[in-house]
């Protein structure tokens, strides 16, 4: 499903116009991005939790040359599905 298809479904389910639904979806996405950028967790009870995880430095290999290199530590976004979402998928 693309973002446009998602906006269409939100508009149909909520009775909002596509423009208003698009603004709402954009606001939710930007709020989640801002919270994760600040190192906070975003928890939707029954749906899941977005959080930031630390990925440690590690050794990697250049596939072209086979040369060993160090990959720097980084922070990555993660999502853990909640029980309600897991049940809906089953």
Secondary structure, DSSP 8 states (H G I E B T S, - for coil): --HHHHHHHHHHHH---HHHHHHHHHHHHHHHHHHHHTT--EEETTTEEEEEEEE--EEEE-TTT--EEEE--EEEEEEEE-HHHHHHH-
